[in-house]
Amino acid sequence: MRKNLLANSLKAVRDGKAAAAEDEQKPRKLSGVLDVQRGLDQLSAGAARQIDPAQISESAVKDRFDLQDGLEDLINSIKASGQKLPVLLRRTPQGPLPYEVVYGRRRIEACRQLGIQVLAHIAELSDREALISQGLENAARLQRSFIEQSVYAEQLLHHEFSREDIMEVLAVDKTTISRMLGVVSDVPRSIIERIGPAHDSGRRPWQQLRELLKERADLDEPAVKSLIPTDAADSNERLQGLIRALSNKPIPAPQISAKRTLADGRIKVETTRGRILVKASDEEMLGFAAFLDERLEQLLAEFGSLKHS
């Protein structure tokens, strides 16, 4: 039976045993979000270990779009004051590396770039427990944008989490989770990734983009991506730029219902719905416009009499 450090830590504190004795205790299976939360709280109170970042593999579910966002500031902070918050890793006996990150990817990357070991708590977690732990930690301290939260919710759904579980992990209500999943189902992932996290943009711009994409069904995915402004360094600007581009609908060319050529090609008459266009091809025929203008009332009267005769 596999051991679970999160559950073991509860018994260790109750019995007053050291962390080294935890491996000999029988684990209690974590059945729900509250169990995982209690285990995380207890684990965080225990001693962390120093782990070589080269021994840590990535998580299957990404909690951030851009790992580099704010990384330089974090590197400088750890360099000056050390790593204040441990990361959480889980053991992966069957994996390519001994450990897999549950949360704290940026802290691990910062330590990797500094060439130092990372301070980490170690646990034995199932895929489900790892995802719950990641979601709870990030909901508590990671300021994810609306679209990052939405993509994360979709990933949990694909890992067979129920909507109720996702609502509890992300601390959102039924309406919010429906809106999140609705946006990521209708806005292609490649477009979301091209735009970026858009931290200063809430739900409304993404819902507006979703509706615009439904209206512009004439545009395929590459065409939509081409409308995202490449000169915008900020992801909020890229989102707004795409919304503006999709909102400016092109005026369709009028459908010509009738077309005639007169006077050896020197006069062309095109008739569309609501418009009659007369074109003169040379200077001599420009006088025809004045000629027509002088007799327009008379022609309209004759036309009216024909309609009522």
SULBELKA-V637536 format. One record per pair of residues at least 24 apart in sequence whose C-alpha atoms are under 7 Angstrom apart, sorted by sequence separation. I is the first residue (numbers start at 0). J is the second residue. D is the distance in Angstrom with one decimal. If there is no record, write none. Layout:
# SULBELKA-V637536
i = <I;I>
j = <J;J>
d = <D;D>
This chain:
# SULBELKA-V637536
i = <2;182;185;153;182;101;9;149;88;102;138;149;6;9;86;87;88;89;90;101;5;8;85;86;87;88;89;90;135;150;5;8;85;86;87;88;89;134;135;149;190;208;211;70;74;85;89;134;200;73;82;199;5;131;197;47;196;197;66;70;195;56;194;55;58;54;55;56;57;58;54;55;56;57;58;194;54;55;56;194;55;147;146;144;144;144;52;145;145;52;52;51;52;50;51;49;50;49;50;49;50;48;49;47;48;47;48;47;64;63;62;35;60;35;32;5;4;3;4;3;2;3;64;64;32>
j = <26;206;209;180;209;129;38;179;119;133;169;180;38;41;118;119;120;121;122;133;38;41;118;119;120;121;122;123;168;183;39;42;119;120;121;122;123;168;169;183;224;242;245;105;109;120;124;169;235;109;118;235;42;168;234;85;234;235;105;109;234;96;234;96;99;96;97;98;99;100;97;98;99;100;101;237;98;99;100;238;100;196;196;196;197;198;107;201;202;111;116;116;117;116;117;116;117;117;118;118;119;118;119;118;119;119;120;120;147;147;151;128;154;132;131;122;122;122;123;123;123;124;195;196;168>
d = <5.3;6.3;6.1;6.3;6.0;5.9;7.0;4.7;6.6;5.4;5.8;6.1;5.7;6.4;6.5;5.6;6.2;5.6;6.5;5.7;4.4;6.2;4.9;4.6;4.9;5.0;4.8;5.5;5.6;6.4;6.3;6.2;4.7;6.2;6.1;6.3;5.2;5.6;6.9;6.6;6.0;5.9;6.4;6.6;5.1;6.4;6.1;6.3;6.2;6.7;7.0;6.5;5.9;6.4;4.8;6.8;6.4;4.5;6.1;6.7;5.2;6.1;5.4;6.1;6.1;5.5;6.7;6.2;5.8;5.5;5.9;4.8;4.7;5.8;6.4;5.6;6.2;5.2;6.4;5.9;6.4;6.1;6.3;6.0;6.6;4.7;6.3;5.7;6.0;5.8;6.2;4.8;6.3;5.3;6.3;5.7;5.3;5.5;6.4;4.7;6.7;5.6;6.3;6.1;5.3;5.2;6.3;4.8;6.8;6.6;6.4;6.9;6.8;6.5;6.5;6.4;5.0;6.4;6.0;5.0;6.5;6.5;6.9;6.4;7.0>
